[in-house]
Amino acid sequence: MRAAVAAWLLWLPLAVCAQGTASSLFQAMDSNGDGRVSETEYVAYMSQGFYRLDRNHDGVLEADELPGGHGKPVTLQEWQDNLRREFRKLDHHHHGYLTERELLQPPQ
């Protein structure tokens, strides 16, 4: 299940890019406008997907709320822990923030 959620999370930025530009995604994530996306900014932005999927707003994505309509329930904490792991994979230079280029490249 975690692999399915991780794959879906990585797909989300690419889907957003298809609707706009890479720069617009980066700017949307960079909430303080400092030219970098911190882990906090990344998790906050990407958690919006959880909130949209959590139709009953109970803080848990049940099987019927998950992409594909099945799987083990996922809590907000599990979702955000996964986002933090993905952030660290995307942060190729391990400097604690993402550049626009790192955000759009596959994780290592």
C-alpha positions, 0 to 999 in steps of 0.5 A: 500500500505504501508503494501505491501511495508513494507512486501516487504522490510522485505523480501529483507534481507531474500532473500539476505540471501538465496543467501549468508550468514547472515554475508555477508548481514551484512557486505554489510550493514556495510559500515564503518566496525565498526561491527554495521549497523546504520540507515544511512547504513541500509537506504542506502543499502535498498534504492538500491531496490528502485533504481533497481525498478525505471526503468525510474529513476524519483524518483517515483515507479509507479504502473507498477514498484511496486512488483505485478504491481499495487498500489499507487505510492511511492516516494523515500522519502516515501520508505526511511521513511518506511525503517527508521520505519522498522529500529526502529522496528528491533533495539530491544535494541533501541541503534541506530544500528543493530547487526547481530542478530537484522538484521535477527530477525523479527521486534517487 
